[in-house]
Amino acid sequence: MNEIKNIANEPRCPGMSYTDMLEADTRTPPDYLFEETVADMGDDPISVDPYISEEFAKLEREKLWPNVWLFAAREDELPEPGDTVVFEINDKSFLITRQRDGSVKALYNVCLHRGRKLRTESGTTTQFRCPFHGFTWKTDGSLKEIPCEWDFEHLKNKDMSLPEARVELWQGFVMITENPDLPDFKTWLGPAASHYDRYDMENRYTGMWVAKKIPANWKATAEAFMEAWHSITTHPQLLPFLGDANSRYDHIGDHFNRAITPSGVLSPHLAGKDQHYVLDKMNQFSGGSDADTNRRFAASEEGSDFDENDPLMARKVLADAGRKGFAEQYGYDYSDASDAEILDNFTYNIFPNFSPWIGYLPTLCYRWLPGDTPDWCIMEIRLLFPTPKGEKRPKSVERLYIPDDEPFAWAKDIMGEALAGVFDQDMANLPHVQTGMKAMKDGLMELGHYQDSRVRHFQTTLMKYINGELPA
């Protein structure tokens, strides 16, 4: 873990800090939102080699991916015995399967006879039968049948069960690792694991799920979501109600970092706008075709003591509307939920490729899967919705793959036009990031000291795996 530095004299965006906003909250936010943790990582430039080098990608396949905990599935994808998710990453393939006793196993998805994959699609099954020669296993991985068994007498006393990866269930996520010696997932992640307890993540369901091929390295794509200050040029429509440069960046241990970006406040980059402007622009963004994926509620000034001189007035009104809206929609009591937990963007990243947000509102969850070359990846975007009170958790929707030649807007009917538009703005940068890194004369990127600190933290942990310092 990197040394934690004294933040008292660290430079920050002029104006109201996120801690100032927490202290002015109309409710009491949880302690972990106040905790500011910044690792001392220096200011050296970052090499582009990890993003463009096939040799580096090979090292990742060897030293990184088998030695970390990976998000393989949500439990709502496999609610019943026999439900199976095919999870593939690099050249590895696993069958994530719900067992009769409610547990989950991760079986290597390969026939032990001639090496064919047992399944290529997710679904419900009573057995795993190889389409090549018919070797068959039960869903618990034990051998069921060998055709022409007379020719395999030499296997009679041999354990022919399908090999397994380790599995842990955490907050409704199915986490797997190939490394038998890693600590349990919560210990491996560290203190941030407890941040999710307050939001009943286990009882959430996948209500929106899209995937798209991105012509950029998986790390470059993930890092595009590790800071908010790109909004000034990439997402200018968000500045009226997003405190982009007010974001706080934290680094907790090796495997976790976060950005907290306040919502319902004016960007520090804008001036001369009042609280009515903030409220109007947020209402415009939250309405229209985004109703089904709405993460916030429109708010009215009526019935409130609207203080135009309070720089957090719009935020307070929007938070109150959110408490009432979520209570009506899901049936829970949100009266004690802080403004921050109702409104803000908690972009939590779990190393290496998993970003499950927190908060009471429907939470975004990202996953980045590396391609077979360093120049592309798959990005998945989910929205995890609270299960309405008293109802059974719905089964996950199926993943919608967006055609390679289509933008996220192709899926606007399920994503919402505004949300799809934000991701298309992000993706417009990434192909030129990938080709631009290859064109750099000295191959070095100069990062910001604070705003890009999550990128540096991520890269620091990555190099610990590549250099053999991790896993411990």
Secondary structure, DSSP 8 states (H G I E B T S, - for coil): ---B---TT----SS--HHHHHHT-SS---HHHH----B------EESHHHH-HHHHHHIIIIIGGGS-EEEEEGGG--STTEEEEEEETTEEEEEEE-TTS-EEEEE-S-TTT---S-SS-EE-SEEE-TTT--EEETTS-EEE-TTGGGGGGGTTS-----EEEEEEETTEEEEES-TTS--HHHHH-GGGGGGGGGTGGGEEEEEEEEEEESS-HHHHHHTTS-STTHHHH-GGGGGGB-GGG-EEEE-SSSEEEEEE-BSS--TT--S--HHHHHHHHHHHHSGGGGGG-SS----STTS---TT-TTHHHHHHHHHHHHHHHHHH----TT--HHHHH-EEEEEETTTEEE--SSS-EEEEEEEE-SSTT-EEEEEEEEEE--TTS--------EE--TTS-GGGGHHHH-HHHHHHHHHHHHHHHHHHHHHHH-SS-EE---SSTTHHHHHHHHHHHHHHTT----
